[in-house]
Amino acid sequence: MVVLKKLKASTLMETMVATVLIVVIFMFSSLILNSLFSAQVKGNLQPIKSHLDQLEYQYVNQKINLPYYEEWKTWDITISTTQNMVQIEAVEKQDSGSRTIKRKIHYVQNL
């Protein structure tokens, strides 16, 4: 009759401590995942790079005139000429750390 054999059980206090440990570990792991995802979303520069590609295309095809200035979402975009180059500069205007993207175009328009 193995079915009636007594098993050693844990106390209520041990069960509560184990439950609290599991909840704390789950909380820390969810906080870490949340910070990773939010950093990924904030650091995504693909939309501004696509917009700069469009502006470069428009400049090469003579659809925009220089000097050019635009405010796009949270970015200030300027296109200006320096010597024999055209420089596209995008500066983020948020308070928390400013990021800058610079591009140089070596295309010379036929006047």
C-alpha distances in whole Angstrom, upper triangle without the diagonal:
4,5,6,8,11,14,17,20,23,26,28,31,30,29,33,34,32,34,37,37,36,39,41,41,41,44,46,45,47,50,50,50,52,55,55,56,58,60,60,62,64,65,66,69,69,71,74,74,74,77,79,79,80,83,84,84,87,89,89,90,93,91,91,94,94,93,90,88,85,82,79,76,75,77,81,83,86,88,91,93,94,96,95,92,90,87,84,83,80,79,76,77,74,74,71,72,75,74,77,77,81,82,85,87,90,91,95,96,99,102
4,6,5,9,11,15,17,21,23,26,29,27,26,30,31,29,30,34,34,33,36,38,37,38,41,43,42,43,46,47,47,49,52,51,52,55,57,57,58,61,62,62,66,66,68,71,71,71,74,76,76,77,80,81,81,83,86,86,87,89,88,88,90,90,90,87,84,81,79,75,72,72,74,78,79,83,84,88,90,90,93,92,88,87,84,81,79,76,76,73,74,71,71,67,69,71,71,74,74,77,78,82,84,86,88,91,93,96,98
4,6,9,10,14,16,19,22,24,27,25,24,28,30,28,29,32,32,31,34,37,36,36,39,41,40,42,45,45,45,47,50,50,51,53,55,55,57,59,60,61,64,64,66,69,69,70,72,74,74,76,78,79,80,82,84,84,85,88,86,86,89,89,88,85,83,79,77,74,70,70,72,76,78,81,83,86,88,89,92,91,87,85,82,80,78,75,74,71,72,69,69,66,67,70,69,72,73,76,77,81,82,85,86,90,91,95,97
4,6,9,13,15,18,21,23,26,25,24,27,29,28,29,32,33,32,34,37,37,37,40,42,41,43,46,47,46,49,51,51,52,55,56,57,58,61,62,62,66,66,68,71,71,72,74,76,76,78,80,81,82,84,86,87,88,90,88,88,91,90,90,87,84,81,78,75,72,71,74,78,79,83,85,88,90,91,93,93,89,87,84,81,79,76,75,72,73,70,70,67,68,71,71,74,74,78,79,83,84,87,89,92,93,97,99
4,6,10,12,16,19,21,24,22,22,26,27,26,27,31,31,30,33,35,35,36,39,40,40,41,44,45,45,47,50,50,51,53,55,55,57,59,60,61,65,65,67,70,70,71,73,75,75,77,79,80,81,83,85,86,87,89,87,87,90,89,89,85,83,80,77,74,71,70,73,76,78,81,83,86,89,89,92,91,88,86,83,80,78,75,74,71,72,69,68,65,67,69,69,72,73,76,78,81,83,86,87,91,92,96,98
4,7,9,13,15,18,20,19,19,23,24,23,24,28,28,28,30,33,33,33,36,38,38,39,42,43,43,45,48,48,49,51,53,54,55,57,59,60,63,64,65,68,69,69,72,74,74,76,78,79,80,82,84,84,86,88,86,86,88,88,87,84,81,78,75,72,69,68,71,74,76,80,82,85,87,88,90,90,86,84,81,78,76,73,72,69,70,66,66,63,64,67,67,70,71,74,76,80,82,84,86,90,91,95,97
4,6,10,13,15,18,16,16,20,21,19,21,24,24,24,27,29,29,30,33,34,34,36,38,39,40,42,44,44,45,48,49,50,52,54,55,56,60,60,62,65,65,66,68,70,70,72,74,75,76,78,80,81,82,84,83,82,85,84,83,80,78,75,72,69,66,65,67,71,73,76,78,81,83,84,86,86,82,81,78,75,73,70,68,65,66,63,62,59,61,64,64,67,67,71,72,76,78,81,82,86,88,91,93
4,7,10,13,15,13,14,17,18,17,19,22,22,22,25,27,27,28,31,32,32,34,37,37,38,40,42,43,44,46,48,49,50,52,53,55,58,59,61,63,64,65,67,69,70,71,73,74,75,77,79,80,81,83,82,81,83,83,82,79,76,73,70,68,64,63,66,69,71,75,77,80,82,82,85,85,81,79,76,73,71,68,67,64,65,61,60,57,59,62,62,65,66,69,71,75,77,80,81,85,86,90,92
4,7,9,12,10,10,14,15,14,16,19,19,19,22,24,24,25,28,29,30,31,34,35,36,37,40,40,42,44,45,46,48,50,51,52,56,57,58,61,62,63,65,66,67,69,71,72,73,75,77,78,79,81,79,78,81,80,79,76,74,71,67,65,61,60,63,67,68,72,74,77,80,80,83,83,79,77,74,71,69,66,64,61,62,58,58,54,56,59,59,63,63,67,69,72,75,78,79,83,84,88,90
4,7,8,6,7,10,11,11,13,15,16,17,19,21,21,23,25,26,27,29,31,32,33,35,37,38,39,41,42,44,45,47,48,50,53,55,56,58,59,60,62,64,65,67,69,70,71,73,74,75,77,79,77,76,78,78,76,73,71,68,65,62,59,58,60,64,66,69,71,74,77,77,80,80,76,74,71,68,66,63,61,58,59,55,54,51,53,56,56,60,61,64,66,70,72,75,77,80,82,85,87
4,5,5,6,9,10,11,13,15,16,17,19,20,22,23,25,26,28,29,31,32,34,35,37,38,40,41,43,44,46,47,49,50,54,55,57,59,60,61,63,65,66,67,69,70,72,73,75,76,78,79,77,76,79,78,77,74,71,68,65,62,59,57,60,64,66,69,72,75,77,78,80,81,77,75,72,69,66,63,61,58,58,55,54,51,53,56,56,60,61,65,67,70,73,76,78,81,83,86,88
4,6,5,6,9,10,11,12,14,15,17,18,20,21,23,25,26,27,29,31,32,33,35,36,38,39,41,42,44,45,47,48,52,53,55,57,58,59,61,63,64,65,67,68,70,71,73,74,76,77,75,74,76,76,74,71,68,65,62,60,56,55,58,61,64,67,70,73,75,76,79,79,75,73,70,67,64,61,59,56,56,52,51,48,51,54,54,58,59,63,65,69,71,74,76,79,81,84,86
4,5,5,6,9,10,11,12,14,15,17,18,20,21,23,24,26,27,29,30,32,33,35,36,38,39,41,42,43,45,47,51,52,53,55,57,58,60,61,63,64,66,67,69,70,72,73,75,76,74,73,75,74,73,70,67,64,61,58,55,53,56,60,62,65,68,71,73,74,77,77,73,71,68,65,62,59,57,54,54,50,49,46,48,52,52,56,57,61,63,67,70,73,75,78,79,83,85
4,5,5,6,9,10,11,12,14,15,17,18,20,21,23,24,26,27,29,30,32,33,35,36,38,39,41,42,44,46,49,51,52,54,55,57,58,60,61,63,64,66,67,69,70,72,73,75,73,72,74,73,72,69,66,63,60,58,54,53,55,59,61,64,67,70,72,72,75,75,72,70,67,64,61,58,56,53,53,50,49,46,47,51,51,55,56,60,62,65,68,71,73,76,78,81,83
4,6,5,6,9,10,11,12,14,16,17,18,20,21,23,25,26,27,29,31,32,33,35,36,38,39,41,42,44,48,49,50,52,54,55,56,58,59,61,63,64,65,67,69,70,71,73,71,70,72,71,70,67,64,61,58,56,52,51,54,57,59,63,65,68,71,71,74,74,71,69,65,62,60,57,55,52,52,49,48,45,47,50,50,54,55,58,61,64,67,70,71,75,76,80,82
4,5,5,6,9,10,11,12,14,15,16,18,20,21,23,24,26,27,29,30,32,33,35,36,38,39,41,42,46,47,49,51,52,53,55,57,58,59,61,62,64,65,67,68,70,71,69,68,70,69,68,65,62,59,56,54,50,49,52,55,57,61,63,66,69,70,73,73,69,67,64,61,58,55,53,50,50,46,45,42,44,47,48,52,53,57,59,63,65,68,70,73,75,78,80
4,5,5,6,9,10,11,12,14,15,17,18,20,21,23,24,26,27,29,30,32,33,35,36,38,39,41,45,46,48,49,51,52,54,55,57,58,60,61,63,64,66,67,69,70,68,67,69,68,67,64,61,58,55,53,49,48,50,54,56,59,62,65,67,68,71,71,67,65,62,59,56,53,51,48,48,45,44,41,42,46,46,50,51,55,57,61,64,67,68,72,73,77,79
4,5,5,6,9,10,11,12,14,16,17,18,20,21,23,24,26,27,29,30,32,33,35,36,38,39,43,44,46,48,49,50,52,54,55,57,58,60,61,63,64,65,67,69,67,66,68,67,66,63,60,57,54,52,48,47,50,53,55,58,61,64,66,67,70,70,66,64,61,58,55,52,50,47,48,44,44,40,42,45,46,49,50,54,56,59,62,65,67,70,72,75,77
4,5,5,6,9,10,11,12,14,16,17,18,20,21,22,25,26,27,29,30,32,33,35,36,38,42,43,44,46,48,49,50,52,53,55,57,58,59,61,62,64,65,67,65,64,66,65,64,61,58,55,52,50,46,45,48,51,53,57,59,62,65,65,68,68,65,63,59,56,54,51,49,46,46,43,42,39,41,44,44,48,49,53,55,58,61,64,66,69,70,74,76
4,5,5,6,9,10,10,12,14,15,16,18,20,21,23,24,26,27,29,30,32,33,35,36,40,42,43,45,46,47,49,51,52,54,55,57,58,60,61,63,64,65,64,62,64,63,62,59,56,53,50,48,44,43,46,49,51,55,57,60,63,63,66,67,63,61,57,55,52,49,47,43,44,40,39,36,38,41,42,46,47,51,53,57,59,62,64,67,69,72,74
4,5,5,6,9,10,11,12,14,15,17,18,20,21,23,24,26,27,29,31,32,33,35,39,40,42,44,45,46,48,49,51,52,54,55,57,58,60,61,63,64,63,61,63,62,61,58,55,53,50,47,44,42,45,48,50,54,56,59,62,62,65,65,61,59,56,53,50,47,46,42,43,40,39,35,37,40,41,44,45,49,51,55,57,60,62,66,67,71,73
4,6,5,6,9,10,11,12,14,16,17,18,20,21,23,24,26,27,29,30,32,33,37,38,40,42,43,44,46,48,49,50,52,53,55,56,58,59,61,62,61,60,62,61,60,57,54,51,48,46,42,41,44,47,49,53,55,58,60,61,64,64,60,58,55,52,49,46,45,42,42,39,38,35,37,40,40,43,44,48,50,54,56,59,61,64,66,69,71
4,6,5,6,9,10,11,12,14,15,16,18,20,21,22,24,26,27,28,30,32,36,37,38,40,42,43,44,46,47,49,50,52,53,55,56,58,59,61,59,58,60,59,58,55,52,49,46,43,40,39,41,45,47,51,53,56,59,59,62,62,59,57,53,50,48,44,43,39,40,36,36,33,35,38,38,42,43,46,49,52,55,58,60,63,64,68,70
4,5,5,6,9,10,11,12,14,15,17,19,20,21,23,25,26,27,29,31,34,36,37,39,40,42,43,45,46,48,49,51,52,54,55,57,58,60,58,57,59,58,56,53,51,48,45,42,39,37,40,43,46,49,51,54,57,57,60,61,57,55,51,49,46,43,41,38,38,35,34,31,32,35,36,40,41,45,47,51,53,56,58,61,63,67,68
4,5,5,6,9,10,11,12,14,16,17,19,20,21,23,25,26,27,29,33,34,36,38,39,40,42,43,45,46,48,49,51,52,54,55,57,58,57,55,57,57,55,53,50,47,44,42,38,37,39,43,45,48,50,53,56,56,59,59,55,53,50,47,45,42,40,37,38,34,34,30,32,35,35,38,40,43,45,49,51,54,56,60,61,65,67
4,6,5,6,9,10,11,12,14,15,17,18,20,21,23,24,26,27,31,32,34,36,37,38,40,42,43,44,46,47,49,50,52,53,55,56,54,54,56,55,54,51,48,45,42,40,36,35,38,41,43,47,49,52,55,55,58,58,54,52,49,46,43,40,39,36,37,33,33,30,31,34,34,38,38,42,44,48,50,53,55,58,60,63,65
4,6,5,6,9,10,11,12,14,15,16,18,20,21,23,24,26,30,31,32,34,36,37,39,40,42,43,45,46,48,49,51,52,54,55,53,52,54,53,52,49,46,43,40,38,34,33,35,39,41,45,47,50,53,53,56,57,53,51,47,44,42,38,37,33,34,30,30,27,29,32,32,36,37,41,43,47,49,52,54,57,58,62,64
4,5,5,6,9,10,11,12,14,15,17,19,20,21,22,25,28,30,31,33,34,36,38,39,40,42,44,45,46,48,49,51,53,54,52,51,53,52,50,48,45,42,39,37,34,32,34,38,40,43,45,48,51,51,54,54,51,49,45,42,40,37,35,32,33,29,28,25,27,30,30,33,35,38,41,44,47,50,52,55,57,60,62
4,5,5,6,9,10,11,12,14,15,17,19,20,21,23,27,28,30,32,33,34,36,37,38,40,42,43,44,46,48,49,51,52,50,49,52,51,49,47,44,41,38,36,33,31,34,37,39,42,44,47,50,50,53,53,49,47,44,41,39,36,34,31,33,29,29,26,27,30,30,33,34,37,39,43,45,48,50,54,55,59,61
4,5,5,6,9,10,11,12,14,15,17,18,20,21,25,26,28,30,31,32,34,36,37,38,40,41,43,44,46,47,49,50,48,47,50,49,48,45,42,39,36,33,30,29,31,35,37,40,43,46,49,49,52,52,48,46,43,40,38,34,33,30,31,27,27,24,26,28,28,32,33,36,38,42,44,48,49,52,54,57,59
4,5,5,6,9,10,11,12,14,15,16,18,20,24,26,27,28,30,31,33,34,36,38,39,40,42,43,45,46,48,49,47,46,48,47,46,43,40,37,34,32,29,27,29,33,35,38,41,44,47,47,50,50,47,44,41,38,35,32,30,27,28,25,24,21,23,26,26,29,31,34,37,40,43,46,48,51,52,56,58
4,5,5,6,9,10,11,12,14,15,16,19,22,24,26,27,28,30,32,33,34,36,38,39,40,42,43,45,46,48,46,45,47,46,45,42,39,37,34,31,28,27,29,32,34,37,40,42,45,45,48,48,45,43,39,36,34,31,29,26,28,24,24,21,22,25,24,28,29,32,35,38,41,44,46,49,51,54,56
4,6,5,6,9,10,11,12,14,15,17,21,22,23,25,26,28,30,31,32,34,36,37,38,40,41,43,44,46,44,43,45,45,44,41,38,36,33,30,27,26,28,31,33,36,39,42,44,45,48,47,44,42,38,35,33,30,29,26,27,24,25,22,23,25,24,27,28,32,34,37,40,43,44,48,49,53,55
4,5,5,6,9,10,11,12,14,16,19,21,22,24,25,27,28,30,31,33,34,36,37,39,40,42,43,44,43,42,44,43,42,39,36,33,30,27,24,23,25,29,31,34,37,40,43,43,47,47,43,40,37,34,32,28,27,24,25,22,22,19,21,23,23,26,27,31,33,37,39,42,44,47,48,52,53
4,5,5,6,9,10,10,12,14,18,20,21,22,24,26,27,28,30,32,33,34,36,38,39,40,42,43,42,40,42,41,40,37,34,32,29,26,23,22,24,27,29,32,35,38,40,41,44,44,40,38,35,32,29,26,24,21,22,19,19,16,17,20,20,23,24,28,30,34,37,40,42,45,46,50,52
4,6,5,6,9,10,11,12,16,18,20,21,22,24,26,27,28,30,31,32,34,36,37,38,40,42,40,39,41,40,39,36,34,31,29,26,23,22,23,27,28,32,34,37,39,40,43,42,39,37,33,31,28,25,24,21,23,20,21,18,18,20,19,22,23,27,29,32,35,38,40,43,44,48,50
4,5,5,6,9,10,11,15,16,17,19,20,22,23,25,26,28,30,31,32,34,35,37,38,40,38,37,39,39,38,35,32,30,27,24,21,20,22,26,27,31,33,36,38,39,42,42,38,36,33,30,28,24,24,21,22,20,21,18,19,20,19,22,23,26,28,32,34,37,39,42,43,47,49
4,5,5,6,8,10,14,15,16,18,20,21,22,24,26,27,28,30,32,33,34,36,38,39,37,35,38,37,36,33,30,27,24,22,18,17,19,23,25,28,31,34,37,38,41,41,37,34,31,28,26,22,21,18,19,16,17,14,16,17,17,20,21,25,27,31,33,37,38,41,42,46,47
4,5,5,6,9,12,14,16,17,18,20,21,22,24,26,27,28,30,32,33,34,36,37,36,34,36,35,34,31,29,26,24,21,19,17,18,22,23,27,29,32,34,35,38,38,34,32,29,26,23,20,19,16,18,15,16,13,13,15,14,18,19,22,25,28,31,34,36,39,40,44,46
4,6,5,6,10,12,13,15,16,18,19,21,22,24,25,26,28,30,31,32,34,35,34,33,35,34,33,31,28,26,23,21,18,17,18,22,23,26,28,31,34,34,37,37,33,31,28,25,23,20,19,17,19,17,19,16,16,17,15,18,18,21,23,27,29,32,34,37,38,42,44
4,6,5,9,10,11,13,15,16,17,19,21,22,24,25,27,28,29,31,33,34,32,31,33,32,32,29,26,23,21,18,15,14,16,20,21,25,27,30,33,34,37,37,33,30,27,24,22,19,18,15,17,15,17,15,15,16,15,17,17,21,23,27,29,32,33,36,37,41,43
4,6,8,11,11,12,14,16,17,18,20,22,23,24,26,27,29,30,32,33,31,30,32,31,29,27,24,21,19,16,13,12,14,17,19,22,25,28,31,32,35,35,31,28,25,22,19,16,15,12,14,12,14,11,12,12,12,14,15,19,21,25,27,31,32,35,36,40,41
4,6,9,11,11,12,15,16,17,19,21,21,22,25,26,27,29,31,32,30,29,31,30,29,26,24,21,19,17,15,13,14,17,18,21,23,26,29,29,33,32,29,26,23,20,18,15,14,12,15,13,15,12,12,12,10,13,13,17,19,22,25,28,30,33,34,38,40
4,6,8,9,10,12,13,14,16,18,19,20,22,24,25,26,28,29,28,27,29,28,27,25,23,20,18,15,14,13,13,17,17,21,22,25,28,29,32,31,28,25,22,19,17,14,15,13,16,15,17,15,15,14,12,13,13,16,18,21,23,27,28,31,32,36,38
4,6,6,6,9,10,11,12,15,16,17,19,20,21,23,25,26,25,23,25,25,24,21,20,17,16,13,12,12,11,14,14,17,19,22,24,25,28,28,24,21,19,15,14,11,12,11,14,14,17,16,15,13,10,11,9,13,14,18,20,23,24,28,29,32,34
4,6,5,6,9,10,10,12,14,15,16,18,20,21,23,24,23,22,25,24,24,21,20,18,17,14,13,14,13,16,15,18,19,22,25,26,29,28,24,22,19,16,15,13,15,14,17,17,21,19,18,17,14,14,12,14,15,18,19,23,23,27,28,31,33
4,5,5,6,9,10,11,13,14,15,17,19,20,21,23,21,20,23,23,23,19,18,15,14,10,10,11,11,14,13,17,18,21,24,26,29,28,24,21,19,15,15,12,14,13,16,16,20,19,19,17,14,14,12,15,15,19,20,23,24,27,27,30,32
4,5,5,6,9,10,10,12,14,15,16,18,20,21,19,18,20,20,19,16,15,12,11,9,9,10,8,11,10,13,14,18,21,22,26,25,21,18,16,12,11,8,10,10,13,14,18,18,17,14,12,11,9,11,12,16,17,21,21,24,25,28,30
4,5,5,6,9,10,10,12,14,15,16,18,20,19,18,20,20,20,17,16,14,14,12,13,13,11,13,11,14,14,18,20,21,24,23,19,17,14,11,11,9,12,13,16,17,21,20,19,16,13,12,9,10,10,13,14,18,19,22,23,26,28
4,5,5,6,9,10,11,12,14,15,17,18,17,17,20,20,20,17,17,15,15,12,13,15,13,15,13,15,15,19,21,23,26,24,21,18,16,13,14,12,15,15,18,20,23,23,22,19,16,15,12,13,13,15,16,19,19,22,22,26,28
4,5,5,6,9,10,11,12,14,15,16,15,14,17,17,17,14,13,11,12,9,11,13,11,12,10,12,13,16,19,21,24,23,20,16,15,11,12,10,13,14,16,18,22,22,21,18,16,14,12,13,12,15,15,19,18,21,21,24,26
4,5,5,6,9,10,10,12,14,15,14,13,15,15,15,12,12,11,12,10,13,14,11,11,9,10,10,13,16,18,21,20,16,13,11,8,9,8,12,13,16,19,22,22,21,18,15,12,9,10,9,11,12,15,15,18,18,22,24
4,5,5,6,9,10,11,12,14,13,13,16,16,17,15,15,14,16,14,16,17,15,15,12,13,12,15,17,19,22,20,16,14,13,10,12,12,15,17,20,22,26,26,24,21,18,16,12,12,10,12,11,14,14,17,17,21,23
4,5,5,6,9,10,11,12,11,11,14,15,16,14,14,13,15,13,15,17,15,15,12,14,13,16,18,21,23,21,18,15,14,12,14,13,17,18,21,23,27,27,26,23,20,18,15,15,13,14,13,16,15,18,17,20,22
4,5,5,6,9,10,10,9,8,11,11,12,10,11,10,13,12,15,16,14,13,10,10,9,12,14,17,20,18,15,12,11,9,11,11,15,17,19,22,25,26,25,21,19,16,14,13,11,12,11,15,13,16,15,18,20
4,5,5,6,9,10,10,9,12,12,13,11,13,13,16,15,18,19,16,15,12,11,9,12,13,16,18,16,13,10,10,8,11,12,16,19,21,24,27,28,26,23,20,17,13,12,9,10,8,11,10,13,13,16,18
4,5,5,6,9,9,10,13,14,16,14,16,16,18,17,20,22,19,18,15,15,13,15,16,19,20,18,15,13,13,12,15,16,20,22,24,27,30,31,29,26,23,20,17,16,13,13,11,13,11,13,13,16,18
4,6,5,6,5,6,9,11,13,11,14,14,17,16,19,21,18,18,14,14,12,14,15,18,20,18,16,13,14,12,15,16,20,22,24,27,30,31,30,26,24,21,18,17,15,15,12,15,12,14,12,15,16
4,5,5,6,6,7,9,11,10,13,14,17,17,20,22,19,17,13,12,9,11,12,15,17,15,12,9,11,10,14,15,19,22,24,27,30,31,29,26,23,20,17,15,13,12,10,12,9,10,9,12,14
4,5,8,9,11,12,14,13,16,17,21,20,23,25,22,20,17,15,12,13,13,16,17,14,12,10,13,12,16,18,22,24,27,30,33,34,32,28,25,22,19,17,14,12,9,10,7,9,8,10,13
4,6,8,11,13,15,15,18,18,21,21,24,26,23,22,19,18,15,16,16,19,20,17,16,14,16,15,19,20,24,26,29,32,35,36,34,31,28,25,22,20,17,16,13,14,11,11,9,11,13
4,6,7,10,13,12,16,17,20,20,24,26,23,21,18,16,13,14,14,17,19,16,15,13,15,15,18,20,24,26,28,31,34,36,34,30,28,25,22,20,18,16,13,14,11,11,8,10,11
4,7,10,13,11,14,15,18,18,21,24,21,19,16,15,13,15,16,19,21,19,17,15,16,15,18,19,23,25,26,29,33,34,33,29,27,24,22,21,18,18,15,17,14,14,12,14,14
4,7,9,8,10,12,15,16,19,21,18,16,13,12,10,12,13,17,19,18,16,13,14,13,15,17,20,22,23,27,30,31,30,27,25,22,20,18,17,16,14,16,14,14,12,15,14
4,6,6,10,12,16,17,21,23,19,17,14,12,9,10,11,15,17,16,15,12,13,13,15,17,20,23,24,27,30,32,31,27,25,22,21,19,17,16,15,16,14,14,11,14,13
3,5,9,12,15,17,21,22,18,15,12,9,7,6,8,11,14,14,12,9,11,11,13,15,18,21,22,26,28,30,28,25,23,20,19,16,15,14,13,15,14,13,12,14,13
4,7,10,14,16,20,20,17,13,11,7,6,5,7,11,14,14,13,10,10,10,12,14,16,19,20,24,26,28,26,23,22,18,17,15,15,14,14,16,15,15,14,17,16
4,7,11,13,16,17,14,11,8,6,5,7,10,13,16,17,14,11,11,9,10,12,14,17,17,21,24,26,25,21,20,17,16,14,14,14,14,17,16,16,16,19,18
4,7,10,13,14,11,7,6,5,7,9,13,15,19,20,17,13,12,10,10,10,12,14,14,18,20,23,22,18,17,15,15,14,15,16,16,19,19,20,19,22,22
4,6,10,11,8,6,5,7,9,12,16,19,22,22,19,16,14,11,11,9,11,12,12,16,19,21,20,17,16,15,14,15,16,17,18,21,21,22,21,25,25
4,7,7,6,5,6,9,12,15,19,21,25,25,22,19,16,13,12,9,10,10,10,12,16,18,18,15,15,14,14,16,17,19,20,24,24,25,25,28,28
4,6,5,6,7,11,13,17,20,23,26,26,23,19,17,14,12,9,10,10,10,12,16,18,18,15,14,14,13,15,17,19,20,24,24,26,26,29,29
4,6,8,10,14,17,20,24,26,30,30,26,23,20,16,15,11,11,9,9,10,14,15,16,14,14,14,15,17,19,22,23,27,27,29,29,33,33
4,7,10,13,17,20,23,25,29,29,26,23,20,16,13,10,9,6,6,7,10,12,12,11,11,12,13,16,18,21,23,27,28,30,30,34,34
4,6,10,13,16,20,21,25,26,22,19,16,12,10,6,5,4,6,8,12,13,13,10,9,9,10,12,15,18,20,23,24,26,27,30,31
4,7,10,13,17,19,22,23,20,17,14,11,8,6,5,6,7,10,13,15,14,11,11,10,10,12,14,17,18,22,23,24,24,28,28
4,7,10,14,16,19,20,17,13,10,7,6,4,7,9,10,14,17,18,17,13,12,10,9,10,11,13,15,18,19,20,21,24,25
4,6,10,12,16,17,14,10,8,6,5,7,9,12,13,17,19,21,19,16,14,11,11,10,11,12,13,16,17,18,18,22,22
4,7,10,13,13,11,7,6,5,6,9,12,15,17,20,23,24,22,19,17,13,12,10,9,10,10,13,13,14,15,18,18
4,7,10,11,9,6,5,7,9,12,14,17,19,23,25,26,24,20,19,15,14,11,11,10,10,12,13,13,14,17,17
4,7,7,6,4,6,9,11,15,17,21,22,26,28,29,27,23,21,18,16,13,12,9,9,10,11,10,12,15,15
4,6,5,6,7,11,12,16,18,22,23,27,29,30,27,23,22,18,17,13,12,10,10,10,12,12,14,17,17
4,6,8,10,14,16,20,22,25,27,31,32,33,30,27,25,21,20,16,15,11,11,10,12,11,13,15,16
4,7,10,14,16,20,23,26,28,32,34,35,32,28,26,22,20,16,14,10,9,7,8,7,10,13,13
4,6,10,13,16,19,23,25,28,31,31,28,25,22,18,16,12,10,7,6,5,7,7,10,14,15
4,7,10,13,16,20,22,26,28,29,26,23,20,16,14,11,8,6,5,7,8,8,10,14,15
4,6,10,13,16,19,22,24,25,22,19,16,13,10,7,6,5,6,9,11,12,14,18,19
4,7,10,13,16,19,22,23,20,17,14,10,8,6,5,6,8,11,12,14,16,19,20
4,7,10,13,16,18,19,17,13,11,7,6,4,6,9,11,15,16,18,19,23,24
4,7,9,12,15,16,14,10,8,6,5,6,9,12,14,18,19,21,22,26,27
4,6,9,12,13,11,7,6,4,7,9,12,15,18,21,23,25,26,29,30
4,6,9,10,8,5,5,6,9,12,15,18,21,24,26,28,29,32,33
4,7,9,9,7,8,10,12,15,18,21,24,27,28,30,31,34,35
4,6,7,6,9,11,14,17,21,24,27,30,31,33,34,38,38
4,6,7,10,13,17,20,23,26,29,33,34,36,37,41,41
4,7,9,13,16,19,23,26,29,33,35,37,38,42,43
4,7,10,13,17,20,23,27,30,32,34,36,40,40
4,7,10,13,17,20,23,26,29,31,32,36,37
4,7,10,14,17,20,23,26,28,30,33,34
4,7,10,13,17,20,22,24,26,30,31
4,7,10,13,17,19,21,23,27,28
4,7,10,13,16,18,20,24,25
4,7,10,12,15,17,21,23
4,6,9,12,14,18,20
4,5,8,11,15,17
4,6,10,13,15
4,6,10,12
4,7,9
4,6
4
